[in-house]
Amino acid sequence: MIYKGKLRCADSRSFIETDKGERLLEENRIWNSYLHHWVNQNVCARKLPQQDYETGEQIIIMWPDLPPSENPYVEIYYNERLIKYPASTFGHNAINVNGEFFNFSHLINENESMDEAEYMYRPALGEFAPSPTTGKFEILEDGTAYYDKFGRNFMRGIHVIRLEGIDADRLSEIYHNELNTIHATPPNPDQPEKYRDFSFYKRSCTTLIRDGLLKYGFQKIKGLLPRDFFISAAVSLMKTQKEMGLTVQLYNRPQLKVPEAPYSKNSFPMNPMNWIRLKKMQGMI
């Protein structure tokens, strides 16, 4: 069930107020950072199957109530690096195919597809929160998991290449096949939480997305590292947009700052040519 209305806070209670004045989710816990960023704005919400560890209730996820896209689209993301994780030094890539977000990772539970609400706006509650003891990913001895994978727009600034005019169904099938391959791979007994065949050079968050675009037909996109790939994709797609009948737009989604995450930072391009490309596209990527 989807709840819609204006996010309100009154008399120490938070809730969604409908056009008829009804108060929805008043008895449920609404993450404080939703109130910080969106109070008095139109929002949508629903209950997730995951539980809030403090209340034992289903977690409430919330997102801005915005009109859907009129045309099929694809968005390629470069997520800035998380400063508390060395493995995030180069940042991260993900791709959104007409509202379905594909994410690839060295952690098996982060190889998944989801909607925009779960990718961008999960609250830092329950298993999505960072560990209260380390502030990072942690699974306690009793099995309680803190995956530290709440909404990416709360964790990072995100740079976006938006494409329209693409066959979204065909591209989606390519990435679903990759997810099926990953989840059919037997786990490593010593590290069951990690994807056994993850490879920095062949099967990473960057190369799986890059290779999917190559399979689709974008032959000039290169790069092993997230920001280098993103710059290459932006330049290549802008050059071929007329030839392939595409509309290409570049924009940024600034980080929505929350107490659970420090400000993210841009990683540096490793390919010297990308420094030149960045200067030509100053402010765009």
BAFI-3210 file (N, C-alpha, C; in Angstrom, 3 decimals, decimal comma, padded with zeros to 6 digits):
// residues 285
n [1|2|3|4|5|6|7|8|9|10|11|12|13|14|15|16|17|18|19|20|21|22|23|24|25|26|27|28|29|30|31|32|33|34|35|36|37|38|39|40|41|42|43|44|45|46|47|48|49|50|51|52|53|54|55|56|57|58|59|60|61|62|63|64|65|66|67|68|69|70|71|72|73|74|75|76|77|78|79|80|81|82|83|84|85|86|87|88|89|90|91|92|93|94|95|96|97|98|99|100|101|102|103|104|105|106|107|108|109|110|111|112|113|114|115|116|117|118|119|120|121|122|123|124|125|126|127|128|129|130|131|132|133|134|135|136|137|138|139|140|141|142|143|144|145|146|147|148|149|150|151|152|153|154|155|156|157|158|159|160|161|162|163|164|165|166|167|168|169|170|171|172|173|174|175|176|177|178|179|180|181|182|183|184|185|186|187|188|189|190|191|192|193|194|195|196|197|198|199|200|201|202|203|204|205|206|207|208|209|210|211|212|213|214|215|216|217|218|219|220|221|222|223|224|225|226|227|228|229|230|231|232|233|234|235|236|237|238|239|240|241|242|243|244|245|246|247|248|249|250|251|252|253|254|255|256|257|258|259|260|261|262|263|264|265|266|267|268|269|270|271|272|273|274|275|276|277|278|279|280|281|282|283|284|285]
n.u [000,847|000,551|001,140|000,108|000,671|001,168|004,145|004,185|004,873|003,804|002,932|004,866|004,558|004,926|003,715|001,816|-000,171|-003,246|-005,097|-007,631|-007,269|-006,698|-004,646|-001,922|000,071|000,723|001,161|003,469|007,082|008,802|011,608|013,947|015,466|013,978|012,039|013,675|014,530|012,188|009,854|006,569|006,379|005,152|004,909|005,526|004,938|005,672|005,376|008,116|009,311|011,407|012,487|012,424|014,960|014,741|012,005|010,731|008,844|007,611|009,733|009,355|009,509|010,236|009,639|010,076|007,094|006,790|006,021|005,855|008,281|007,631|008,613|010,362|013,493|017,025|019,362|022,659|024,844|027,369|028,496|029,770|032,745|032,751|034,020|034,692|035,235|037,805|037,538|035,890|037,277|037,454|034,897|031,588|029,489|026,187|023,113|020,080|017,314|014,720|013,380|014,002|016,492|019,777|022,281|025,630|028,134|030,908|029,884|027,539|024,845|024,396|024,159|021,696|018,356|016,124|013,561|013,382|012,859|013,898|016,588|017,555|016,455|016,213|015,733|018,046|017,753|017,236|018,383|019,456|020,947|024,110|026,445|025,927|028,150|030,530|030,002|029,962|029,636|028,543|028,099|026,662|027,530|025,221|023,871|022,549|022,240|023,961|023,955|024,687|023,600|021,772|019,641|021,130|021,331|021,380|023,779|025,715|026,915|025,636|026,338|024,926|024,077|021,614|019,559|017,359|015,267|016,158|016,137|014,703|013,732|015,296|017,858|017,422|016,981|019,548|020,942|019,461|020,076|022,760|022,518|021,174|023,174|025,094|023,732|023,375|025,831|027,907|028,578|031,574|032,872|034,442|034,020|031,093|029,497|030,437|030,645|031,719|032,967|033,637|035,489|037,943|038,831|037,144|034,538|033,020|031,367|031,600|032,573|030,611|028,355|029,385|029,990|027,452|026,341|027,997|027,230|024,688|025,197|026,712|029,665|032,007|032,489|034,528|036,718|037,835|037,566|035,207|034,787|036,273|035,065|032,497|032,965|033,961|031,676|029,859|031,024|031,180|028,467|027,288|028,483|027,436|024,705|022,945|023,308|022,351|019,828|019,257|018,522|020,559|021,355|023,124|023,448|023,478|022,879|022,746|024,179|022,017|022,344|022,847|022,953|024,085|025,961|029,014|030,021|030,313|032,997|034,458|036,107|039,345|039,914|041,746|042,729|044,658|043,592|041,002|041,058|041,388|038,992|037,216|037,717|036,725|034,085|033,285|031,690|029,577|029,958]
n.v [-001,194|002,211|005,255|008,641|012,174|015,259|015,581|015,893|017,450|017,663|018,531|016,855|014,617|012,760|012,481|011,612|013,850|013,822|015,188|015,398|015,848|013,668|011,749|009,844|006,957|007,782|006,398|005,107|004,837|007,441|008,146|010,511|012,060|012,182|014,018|016,216|016,890|016,939|017,937|019,217|018,902|017,252|013,783|010,245|007,028|003,753|000,515|-001,532|-004,951|-005,423|-005,091|-002,514|-002,321|-001,215|-000,766|-003,020|-003,004|-002,846|-001,226|002,133|003,453|006,354|008,803|011,556|012,903|012,856|013,548|010,799|009,829|010,810|009,522|006,483|005,808|005,916|006,044|006,661|006,284|007,922|007,474|009,339|008,868|007,020|008,177|006,687|004,102|002,242|000,603|002,051|003,992|004,761|005,462|004,650|002,864|002,741|001,791|002,940|001,686|002,778|003,270|001,011|000,055|-001,063|-002,636|-003,483|-005,351|-006,201|-007,374|-009,861|-009,385|-006,893|-007,018|-006,414|-005,577|-002,831|-000,410|003,216|004,397|002,555|002,414|005,094|006,243|004,705|004,458|005,049|002,779|-000,211|-003,070|-001,585|000,433|001,888|000,137|000,543|000,416|000,421|002,140|001,316|-001,288|-004,271|-007,516|-008,880|-011,229|-012,582|-012,653|-010,373|-007,946|-005,177|-003,539|-001,118|000,278|002,331|004,842|005,824|008,462|009,796|009,006|009,774|012,193|012,319|011,830|012,187|010,682|011,056|009,308|009,316|007,673|005,129|001,527|000,370|-002,041|-004,037|-003,422|-003,725|-006,498|-007,467|-006,723|-008,068|-010,694|-010,734|-010,401|-012,783|-014,633|-013,984|-014,582|-017,245|-018,265|-020,389|-019,809|-018,581|-020,581|-019,565|-016,835|-016,086|-013,843|-012,418|-011,857|-014,412|-014,438|-011,852|-009,321|-006,919|-006,197|-007,509|-008,162|-006,087|-003,320|-001,343|-002,522|-004,439|-002,874|-001,255|-003,241|-004,183|-001,997|-002,008|-004,447|-003,733|-001,950|000,375|001,160|002,591|003,175|003,249|002,250|001,296|002,151|003,791|006,704|007,346|005,660|006,828|009,422|008,775|007,516|009,658|011,482|009,874|009,189|011,677|012,416|010,567|010,868|012,033|010,363|007,914|008,524|009,582|011,398|013,201|014,076|015,752|015,860|016,690|015,088|016,395|015,441|014,458|015,478|013,596|012,518|009,961|009,651|010,915|013,735|012,824|012,360|013,481|011,240|011,057|011,222|008,650|008,297|010,318|011,650|012,085|014,215|016,315|016,091|016,658|019,378|020,514|019,975|021,371|021,700|020,119|017,368]
n.w [000,000|-000,861|000,669|000,551|000,710|002,571|004,403|007,813|011,012|014,215|017,516|018,624|017,086|014,112|010,774|007,797|006,094|004,499|001,674|002,653|005,277|006,852|009,071|008,417|009,173|011,698|014,022|013,572|013,335|011,862|010,057|011,271|009,488|007,174|007,946|008,374|005,784|004,198|005,422|005,357|002,651|-000,361|-000,222|-000,720|000,745|002,074|003,671|004,526|004,329|006,077|009,505|011,999|014,267|016,816|017,401|016,506|014,551|011,120|008,767|007,705|004,531|002,629|000,064|-002,292|-003,740|-006,908|-010,382|-012,718|-015,275|-018,631|-020,842|-021,829|-020,241|-019,409|-016,765|-015,924|-013,240|-011,374|-008,272|-005,669|-003,647|-000,555|002,373|004,606|003,893|002,604|000,336|-001,206|-002,494|-005,196|-005,833|-007,084|-009,401|-010,793|-012,440|-013,832|-015,274|-016,798|-014,350|-012,881|-010,813|-011,101|-009,300|-008,667|-006,905|-004,680|-002,458|-001,846|-001,163|-002,130|-004,815|-006,746|-007,903|-007,826|-006,917|-007,342|-004,836|-002,915|-003,690|-003,620|-001,246|001,128|004,678|007,405|009,239|011,171|009,407|007,352|008,411|009,565|011,689|015,187|016,805|015,273|013,201|010,617|008,063|009,553|010,941|013,660|016,322|017,037|014,705|013,941|011,510|010,179|007,466|006,414|004,179|003,451|001,895|-001,116|-001,960|000,394|001,370|-000,468|-002,911|-006,222|-009,616|-012,826|-015,939|-018,209|-020,431|-023,170|-025,549|-025,857|-026,050|-023,500|-022,447|-023,647|-022,674|-019,948|-019,799|-020,315|-017,972|-016,022|-016,684|-015,919|-013,133|-012,532|-013,165|-011,219|-008,787|-009,080|-008,706|-006,814|-003,341|-001,716|000,754|002,849|002,856|002,782|002,501|000,384|-003,178|-005,097|-007,665|-008,141|-009,769|-010,113|-012,633|-014,469|-013,507|-011,965|-010,228|-012,093|-014,547|-015,199|-015,714|-017,758|-019,704|-020,239|-021,567|-023,779|-024,950|-025,672|-027,709|-027,625|-028,542|-027,943|-025,312|-022,499|-019,739|-016,478|-013,892|-011,697|-012,030|-014,305|-016,213|-016,184|-017,178|-019,737|-020,779|-020,773|-022,604|-024,937|-025,386|-025,756|-028,124|-029,906|-029,858|-031,785|-033,974|-032,975|-032,275|-029,734|-026,700|-024,609|-021,330|-018,765|-015,272|-011,711|-008,552|-005,572|-002,390|000,217|003,242|006,204|009,699|009,850|007,848|006,607|004,524|001,139|-001,277|-004,369|-006,552|-008,114|-011,625|-013,264|-015,778|-017,803|-020,044|-019,329|-017,616|-019,365|-020,799|-018,729|-018,246|-020,582|-020,185|-017,973|-014,874|-015,663|-015,292]
ca.u [000,000|001,282|000,535|000,499|000,202|002,245|004,824|003,951|005,341|003,027|002,734|005,861|004,163|005,159|002,685|001,470|-001,507|-003,885|-005,874|-008,847|-006,922|-006,414|-003,263|-001,489|001,340|001,005|001,608|004,712|008,298|009,272|013,015|014,092|016,042|012,890|011,460|014,652|014,631|010,949|008,672|005,614|006,406|004,386|005,728|004,908|005,555|005,139|006,030|009,032|009,279|012,444|012,040|013,184|015,481|014,349|010,574|010,222|007,829|008,093|010,350|008,660|010,366|009,548|010,320|009,316|005,995|007,074|005,381|006,733|008,796|006,698|009,279|011,353|014,781|018,101|020,269|023,922|025,257|028,648|028,316|031,029|033,325|032,478|035,353|035,003|035,511|038,882|037,077|035,103|038,200|037,218|033,486|030,722|028,555|024,930|022,343|018,633|016,694|013,290|012,850|014,543|017,889|020,651|023,473|026,561|029,052|031,650|029,032|026,487|023,521|024,273|023,893|020,242|017,581|015,141|012,995|014,098|012,699|014,837|017,981|017,917|015,880|016,042|016,140|019,145|017,124|017,306|019,531|020,022|021,742|025,469|026,537|026,052|029,455|031,643|029,597|030,168|029,054|028,890|027,128|026,983|027,621|023,878|023,301|021,965|023,011|023,975|024,569|025,105|023,234|020,556|019,490|022,419|021,386|021,726|025,151|026,663|026,531|025,498|026,424|023,964|023,883|020,255|019,340|016,029|015,335|016,848|015,270|014,907|013,458|016,457|018,961|017,034|017,203|020,997|021,366|018,826|020,883|023,963|022,121|020,892|024,475|025,719|023,044|023,507|027,215|028,080|029,344|032,857|032,575|035,187|033,467|029,790|028,850|031,029|030,431|032,949|033,609|033,886|036,815|038,173|039,064|036,168|033,184|032,880|030,222|031,846|032,724|029,345|027,506|030,037|029,847|026,046|026,161|028,677|026,365|023,551|025,624|027,534|030,959|033,176|032,545|035,657|037,023|037,779|037,242|033,894|034,688|036,785|033,983|031,403|033,383|033,997|030,298|029,247|031,593|030,794|027,031|026,964|028,944|026,649|023,277|022,189|023,421|021,551|018,490|019,155|018,636|021,485|021,390|023,996|023,079|023,947|021,962|023,561|023,953|021,093|023,173|022,219|023,972|024,689|026,947|029,757|029,941|031,102|033,966|034,745|037,382|040,083|040,092|043,093|043,137|044,978|042,698|039,748|041,242|041,118|037,553|036,528|037,841|035,809|032,700|033,336|030,396|028,552|030,176]
ca.v [000,000|003,462|006,377|009,904|013,400|016,135|015,139|016,883|017,204|018,519|017,960|015,786|013,468|012,905|011,749|012,111|014,438|013,771|016,376|015,426|016,092|012,422|011,543|008,485|006,487|008,554|005,485|004,468|005,654|008,039|008,521|011,944|012,766|012,504|015,264|017,291|017,284|016,992|018,342|020,081|018,615|016,080|012,566|008,912|006,126|002,397|-000,305|-002,544|-006,179|-005,387|-004,539|-001,550|-003,069|-000,591|-000,876|-004,322|-002,792|-002,714|000,060|003,014|004,120|007,545|009,428|012,702|012,592|013,558|012,883|009,851|010,243|010,570|008,696|005,523|006,466|005,228|006,952|006,061|007,021|007,860|007,825|009,773|007,880|007,062|008,388|005,764|002,778|002,218|-000,044|003,038|005,059|005,196|005,712|003,504|003,063|001,992|002,194|002,954|001,420|003,098|003,165|-000,166|000,348|-002,235|-002,374|-004,613|-005,118|-007,357|-007,976|-010,561|-008,812|-005,616|-007,287|-006,414|-004,581|-002,232|000,825|004,424|004,631|001,745|002,755|006,455|006,844|003,858|005,126|004,411|002,062|-001,663|-003,637|-000,607|001,401|001,494|-000,446|001,549|000,324|000,754|003,133|000,743|-002,611|-005,240|-008,533|-009,258|-012,672|-013,165|-012,609|-009,059|-007,356|-003,745|-003,545|000,250|000,532|003,119|005,549|006,288|009,924|010,276|008,616|010,287|012,995|011,431|012,453|011,440|010,790|010,618|009,001|008,992|007,155|003,848|000,367|000,062|-003,454|-004,850|-003,182|-004,338|-007,943|-007,690|-006,637|-009,160|-011,894|-010,646|-010,685|-014,227|-015,315|-013,726|-015,270|-018,690|-018,640|-020,931|-018,887|-018,979|-020,970|-018,756|-015,476|-016,239|-012,545|-011,786|-012,470|-015,187|-014,137|-010,410|-009,034|-005,492|-006,004|-008,138|-008,257|-005,103|-002,424|-000,558|-003,309|-005,087|-001,852|-000,904|-004,324|-004,216|-000,949|-002,485|-005,461|-003,037|-001,347|001,567|000,502|003,418|003,468|002,551|002,586|000,286|002,801|004,430|008,053|007,298|005,100|007,794|010,490|008,182|007,310|010,962|012,024|009,012|009,265|012,992|012,445|009,673|010,986|012,263|009,150|006,826|009,010|009,724|012,678|013,018|015,183|015,554|016,675|016,176|014,978|016,672|014,584|014,912|015,191|012,993|012,240|008,639|009,614|012,144|014,144|012,048|013,156|013,067|010,569|011,663|010,375|008,108|008,465|011,739|012,222|012,487|015,565|017,229|016,033|017,349|020,823|020,882|019,807|021,925|021,921|019,188|016,074]
ca.w [000,000|-000,939|001,383|-000,074|001,354|003,021|005,620|008,866|012,385|015,113|018,858|018,786|016,289|012,680|010,041|006,469|006,097|003,190|001,284|003,470|006,671|007,575|009,500|008,112|009,755|012,920|015,080|013,133|013,410|010,623|010,207|011,507|008,343|006,258|008,435|008,173|004,375|003,425|006,169|004,649|001,218|-000,783|-000,193|-000,767|001,725|002,175|004,681|004,024|005,132|007,098|010,780|012,778|015,412|018,086|017,654|016,078|013,522|009,752|008,478|006,775|003,545|002,127|-001,075|-002,803|-004,648|-008,160|-011,522|-013,420|-016,571|-019,737|-021,849|-021,319|-020,040|-018,684|-016,080|-015,479|-012,049|-010,665|-006,868|-005,076|-002,733|000,880|002,944|005,703|003,356|001,609|-000,895|-001,963|-002,904|-006,578|-006,053|-007,418|-010,508|-010,847|-013,618|-013,677|-016,573|-016,769|-012,993|-012,199|-010,508|-011,024|-008,522|-008,613|-005,793|-004,177|-001,437|-002,566|-000,908|-002,833|-006,229|-006,665|-008,629|-006,919|-007,437|-006,937|-003,407|-002,134|-004,000|-003,243|-000,051|002,311|005,920|008,142|010,340|011,053|008,699|006,420|009,167|009,955|013,028|016,252|017,471|014,367|012,217|009,293|007,850|010,598|011,307|015,037|016,573|017,102|013,366|013,633|010,411|009,883|006,144|006,076|002,785|003,376|000,638|-001,646|-002,055|001,732|001,623|-001,458|-004,055|-007,367|-010,929|-013,637|-017,387|-018,519|-021,842|-023,657|-026,906|-025,799|-025,846|-022,084|-022,169|-024,065|-021,744|-018,679|-019,911|-020,210|-016,569|-015,273|-016,935|-015,078|-011,750|-012,447|-013,138|-009,918|-007,701|-009,303|-008,419|-005,457|-002,487|-001,143|002,141|003,807|002,863|002,111|002,262|-000,792|-004,493|-005,340|-008,942|-008,310|-010,307|-010,377|-014,061|-015,354|-012,973|-010,884|-010,419|-013,305|-015,781|-015,546|-016,340|-019,029|-020,679|-020,635|-022,574|-024,988|-025,555|-026,269|-028,968|-027,436|-028,693|-027,633|-023,875|-021,891|-018,358|-015,420|-012,631|-011,803|-012,597|-015,673|-017,037|-016,272|-018,094|-021,066|-021,219|-021,042|-023,843|-026,048|-025,632|-026,303|-029,512|-030,765|-029,592|-033,017|-034,803|-032,415|-031,956|-028,285|-026,017|-023,494|-020,379|-017,606|-014,107|-010,421|-007,414|-004,380|-001,227|001,248|004,428|007,381|010,726|009,699|006,760|006,329|003,127|000,193|-002,023|-005,731|-006,791|-009,218|-012,814|-013,381|-017,167|-018,033|-021,047|-018,706|-017,064|-020,485|-021,056|-017,638|-018,447|-021,645|-019,718|-016,622|-014,235|-016,128|-014,658]
c.u [000,883|000,488|001,028|-000,090|001,390|002,835|004,714|004,619|004,620|002,824|003,624|005,472|004,480|004,176|002,578|000,034|-002,073|-004,616|-007,142|-008,555|-006,679|-004,940|-002,890|-000,135|001,708|001,536|002,926|005,890|008,676|010,672|013,155|014,614|015,021|012,255|012,394|014,640|013,276|009,718|007,884|005,680|005,557|005,297|004,856|005,610|004,931|005,898|006,914|008,920|010,322|011,951|013,000|013,654|015,009|012,879|010,012|009,163|008,455|008,637|009,500|009,689|009,561|010,344|009,473|008,253|006,156|006,392|006,346|007,199|007,786|007,287|010,173|012,729|015,767|018,939|021,481|024,450|026,731|028,379|029,675|031,486|032,900|033,807|035,691|035,318|036,642|038,443|036,275|035,962|037,879|035,754|032,750|029,836|027,291|024,184|020,857|018,025|015,188|012,664|013,302|016,046|018,666|021,934|024,320|027,652|029,848|030,885|027,804|025,126|023,320|024,227|022,383|019,640|016,483|014,567|013,757|014,014|013,740|016,279|018,370|017,561|015,607|016,454|017,277|018,590|017,285|018,542|020,164|020,996|023,192|025,459|026,667|027,399|030,609|031,309|029,734|029,346|029,496|027,747|027,535|026,972|026,247|023,160|022,648|022,843|022,837|024,725|025,081|024,822|021,860|020,588|020,775|022,486|021,591|023,195|026,151|026,037|026,567|025,504|025,676|024,108|022,489|020,091|017,859|016,153|016,018|015,823|015,499|014,691|014,663|017,624|018,668|017,290|018,686|021,423|020,683|019,596|022,149|023,623|021,826|022,185|025,128|025,062|023,026|024,917|027,341|028,934|030,694|032,606|033,267|034,641|032,114|029,095|029,359|030,730|031,738|033,693|033,812|035,325|036,915|038,262|037,923|034,732|033,049|031,649|030,365|031,816|031,430|028,389|028,078|029,788|028,394|025,750|026,847|027,825|025,177|023,929|026,420|029,004|032,164|033,270|033,628|035,756|036,862|037,311|035,981|033,882|035,225|035,729|032,877|031,740|033,406|032,589|029,637|029,715|031,101|029,322|026,623|027,384|028,031|025,143|022,448|022,162|022,500|020,159|018,235|019,067|019,481|021,499|022,317|023,519|023,591|022,791|022,794|023,204|022,979|021,715|022,345|023,311|024,713|025,776|027,672|029,579|030,835|032,057|034,134|036,051|038,039|040,116|041,545|043,632|043,421|044,069|041,388|039,857|040,943|039,621|036,767|036,580|036,884|034,354|032,552|031,934|029,331|028,696|031,277]
c.v [001,244|004,550|007,675|011,083|014,280|015,599|016,242|016,458|018,190|017,797|016,740|014,509|013,761|012,006|012,317|012,612|014,433|015,075|016,511|015,642|014,833|012,351|010,077|008,198|007,232|007,675|004,802|005,421|006,132|008,572|010,042|012,704|013,001|013,835|016,436|017,804|017,588|017,447|019,383|019,926|017,380|014,863|011,337|008,050|004,743|001,665|-001,340|-003,808|-006,187|-004,670|-003,490|-002,276|-002,503|-000,787|-002,249|-004,223|-002,740|-001,295|000,829|003,644|005,248|008,143|010,598|012,256|013,436|012,836|011,929|010,412|009,905|009,614|007,655|006,183|005,523|006,301|006,165|006,922|006,819|008,362|008,188|008,803|008,114|007,135|007,393|004,343|002,844|001,598|000,908|004,161|005,618|005,519|004,463|003,871|002,224|002,481|002,003|002,795|001,590|002,863|001,945|000,018|-000,960|-001,843|-003,639|-004,306|-006,377|-008,050|-008,578|-009,910|-007,475|-005,791|-007,457|-005,414|-004,095|-000,978|002,030|004,667|003,856|002,096|004,116|006,823|005,893|004,620|004,369|003,791|000,564|-002,111|-002,655|000,351|000,947|000,941|000,653|001,517|000,760|001,879|002,641|-000,538|-003,540|-006,236|-009,060|-010,777|-013,335|-013,128|-011,294|-008,342|-005,841|-003,594|-002,168|000,536|001,210|003,938|006,164|007,799|010,571|009,990|009,356|011,365|012,112|012,245|011,571|011,748|010,233|010,464|008,776|008,572|005,809|002,730|-000,139|-001,413|-004,332|-004,658|-003,808|-005,842|-008,289|-007,703|-007,680|-010,465|-011,900|-010,943|-012,170|-015,029|-015,173|-014,567|-016,784|-019,180|-019,195|-019,996|-019,461|-019,336|-020,088|-017,329|-015,487|-014,918|-011,863|-012,571|-013,110|-014,749|-012,641|-010,198|-007,550|-005,234|-006,504|-008,124|-007,375|-004,247|-001,624|-001,426|-004,019|-004,098|-001,459|-001,976|-004,502|-003,178|-001,333|-003,536|-004,806|-002,405|-000,071|001,138|001,317|003,807|002,612|002,892|001,423|000,863|003,646|005,817|008,101|006,738|006,127|008,921|009,980|008,008|008,635|011,522|011,211|009,164|010,620|013,096|011,642|009,874|011,220|011,017|008,047|007,280|009,155|011,182|012,447|014,270|014,818|016,438|016,004|016,081|015,197|015,739|015,241|014,533|014,680|012,661|010,929|008,586|010,945|012,540|013,236|012,968|012,598|012,284|011,197|010,716|009,905|008,220|009,946|012,403|012,713|013,826|016,598|017,267|016,776|018,858|021,309|020,829|020,343|022,196|020,936|017,812|016,178]
c.w [000,000|-000,214|000,746|000,686|001,706|004,322|006,665|010,172|013,287|016,433|019,085|018,048|014,825|011,943|008,635|006,526|004,680|002,903|002,115|004,950|007,483|007,932|009,298|008,745|011,037|014,040|014,730|013,276|012,017|010,874|010,290|010,285|007,234|006,656|008,172|006,739|003,727|004,196|005,370|003,127|000,911|-000,880|-000,424|000,285|001,607|003,274|004,000|004,870|006,249|008,366|011,326|014,038|016,753|018,404|017,333|014,999|012,138|009,526|007,468|005,846|002,913|000,987|-001,581|-003,796|-005,908|-009,320|-012,208|-014,757|-017,666|-020,768|-021,188|-021,242|-019,359|-018,009|-015,586|-014,343|-011,716|-009,253|-006,272|-003,990|-001,285|001,619|004,050|005,219|002,330|000,282|-001,779|-002,516|-004,284|-006,860|-006,501|-008,597|-010,301|-012,084|-013,350|-015,064|-016,427|-015,394|-012,223|-012,040|-010,365|-010,315|-008,467|-007,599|-005,472|-003,051|-002,115|-002,359|-001,587|-004,353|-006,343|-007,642|-007,695|-007,555|-006,882|-005,435|-002,604|-002,442|-003,418|-001,805|001,107|003,569|006,603|009,419|010,105|010,303|007,712|007,107|009,313|011,369|014,088|016,963|016,579|013,396|010,787|009,141|008,972|010,780|012,682|015,210|016,617|015,750|012,994|012,617|010,352|008,559|005,714|004,596|002,726|002,086|000,124|-001,756|-000,693|002,050|000,735|-002,335|-005,287|-008,654|-011,922|-015,130|-017,665|-020,028|-022,096|-025,113|-026,986|-025,601|-024,427|-021,780|-022,524|-023,104|-020,387|-018,691|-019,767|-018,749|-015,691|-015,483|-016,080|-013,616|-011,562|-012,371|-011,774|-008,827|-007,885|-009,000|-007,003|-004,604|-002,091|000,325|003,181|003,923|002,150|001,808|000,998|-002,068|-004,940|-006,592|-009,182|-008,785|-010,628|-011,878|-014,940|-014,833|-011,731|-011,142|-011,705|-014,553|-016,173|-016,212|-017,700|-020,085|-021,130|-021,703|-023,880|-025,706|-026,254|-027,604|-028,850|-027,401|-028,227|-026,160|-023,239|-020,403|-017,404|-014,096|-012,779|-012,441|-014,026|-016,630|-017,239|-017,253|-019,530|-021,616|-021,585|-022,380|-025,046|-026,396|-026,202|-027,768|-030,437|-030,631|-030,861|-033,888|-034,312|-031,996|-030,467|-027,869|-024,772|-022,629|-019,240|-016,465|-012,827|-009,431|-006,152|-003,226|-000,262|002,591|005,597|008,403|010,515|008,632|006,652|004,867|002,272|-000,549|-003,435|-005,775|-008,018|-010,412|-012,895|-014,800|-017,428|-019,052|-020,426|-017,983|-018,148|-020,789|-019,977|-017,814|-019,525|-021,197|-018,304|-016,092|-014,626|-015,476|-013,616]
res [m|i|y|k|g|k|l|r|c|a|d|s|r|s|f|i|e|t|d|k|g|e|r|l|l|e|e|n|r|i|w|n|s|y|l|h|h|w|v|n|q|n|v|c|a|r|k|l|p|q|q|d|y|e|t|g|e|q|i|i|i|m|w|p|d|l|p|p|s|e|n|p|y|v|e|i|y|y|n|e|r|l|i|k|y|p|a|s|t|f|g|h|n|a|i|n|v|n|g|e|f|f|n|f|s|h|l|i|n|e|n|e|s|m|d|e|a|e|y|m|y|r|p|a|l|g|e|f|a|p|s|p|t|t|g|k|f|e|i|l|e|d|g|t|a|y|y|d|k|f|g|r|n|f|m|r|g|i|h|v|i|r|l|e|g|i|d|a|d|r|l|s|e|i|y|h|n|e|l|n|t|i|h|a|t|p|p|n|p|d|q|p|e|k|y|r|d|f|s|f|y|k|r|s|c|t|t|l|i|r|d|g|l|l|k|y|g|f|q|k|i|k|g|l|l|p|r|d|f|f|i|s|a|a|v|s|l|m|k|t|q|k|e|m|g|l|t|v|q|l|y|n|r|p|q|l|k|v|p|e|a|p|y|s|k|n|s|f|p|m|n|p|m|n|w|i|r|l|k|k|m|q|g|m|i]
***
